[in-house]
Amino acid sequence: MAQKRKTHAEEFKARVAVEAIKGVRTLSELSAAHGVHPTVIAH
């Protein structure tokens, strides 16, 4: 059976986006911390 895609709250998306824009951590570090693929953060 196919896995269902995760849906994230708008607050979660905004928090991760702000962290990515600040550049404090790399995409790999952010993805590991938040449990998402780096490509999701980069797009």
C-alpha positions as CSV (number, residue, x, y, z in Angstrom):
1,M,0.0,0.0,0.0
2,A,1.3,3.5,-0.9
3,Q,2.3,5.8,1.9
4,K,0.3,9.0,2.5
5,R,2.2,12.2,2.2
6,K,2.8,14.2,5.3
7,T,1.0,17.5,5.8
8,H,2.6,20.2,7.8
9,A,1.1,23.1,9.6
10,E,1.7,26.6,8.2
11,E,3.6,27.5,11.4
12,F,6.0,24.6,10.9
13,K,6.6,25.6,7.3
14,A,7.2,29.2,8.2
15,R,9.6,28.3,11.0
16,V,11.7,26.0,8.8
17,A,11.7,28.6,6.0
18,V,12.9,31.3,8.3
19,E,15.7,29.0,9.6
20,A,16.7,28.2,6.1
21,I,16.8,31.9,5.1
22,K,18.9,32.9,8.1
23,G,21.5,30.4,7.0
24,V,22.4,29.4,10.6
25,R,22.3,25.7,9.7
26,T,22.8,23.8,6.5
27,L,19.9,22.2,4.6
28,S,21.1,18.8,5.7
29,E,21.1,19.9,9.4
30,L,17.6,21.5,9.0
31,S,16.2,18.4,7.3
32,A,17.6,16.1,10.0
33,A,16.3,18.3,12.8
34,H,12.8,18.6,11.3
35,G,12.4,15.2,9.7
36,V,11.9,16.3,6.1
37,H,13.9,15.8,2.9
38,P,16.4,18.6,2.0
39,T,14.7,19.0,-1.4
40,V,11.5,20.0,0.4
41,I,13.2,22.8,2.2
42,A,15.1,24.0,-0.9
43,H,11.9,24.4,-3.0
